[in-house]
Amino acid sequence: MTTDNLRTVWLFGKQYWWERLADGRLTLQKAAWLSTGRNP
């Protein structure tokens, strides 16, 4: 498993990750697992 095409971006103070799929589409997910580490 590689993360070569995995990217993170900050939008409005929140971190998201996006990945380009094999067919050229983009996915955008909220990167909650990359947050400050505080438990909910």
C-alpha positions in Angstrom: 0.0 0.0 0.0 1.4 3.3 -1.0 0.5 6.9 -0.2 2.2 8.5 -3.1 -1.0 10.0 -4.4 -2.3 11.0 -0.9 -2.3 14.7 -0.1 -3.5 16.9 2.8 -4.9 20.4 2.6 -6.0 22.9 5.1 -9.4 24.6 4.5 -10.8 27.2 6.9 -8.7 25.9 9.7 -9.6 22.2 9.2 -7.5 19.6 7.6 -8.7 17.4 4.8 -7.0 14.8 2.7 -7.7 14.2 -1.0 -6.7 11.4 -3.2 -6.7 11.1 -7.0 -8.4 7.9 -8.1 -7.2 5.8 -11.0 -10.0 7.1 -13.2 -9.0 10.7 -12.6 -11.6 11.6 -10.0 -10.7 13.3 -6.7 -12.0 12.3 -3.3 -12.0 14.7 -0.4 -12.3 13.5 3.2 -12.1 15.3 6.5 -8.8 14.3 8.1 -10.2 13.8 11.6 -7.4 11.3 12.3 -4.8 13.9 11.6 -6.2 16.4 14.1 -4.5 17.7 17.2 -4.8 14.3 19.0 -7.5 15.3 21.4 -10.0 12.6 22.2 -13.7 13.5 21.6 
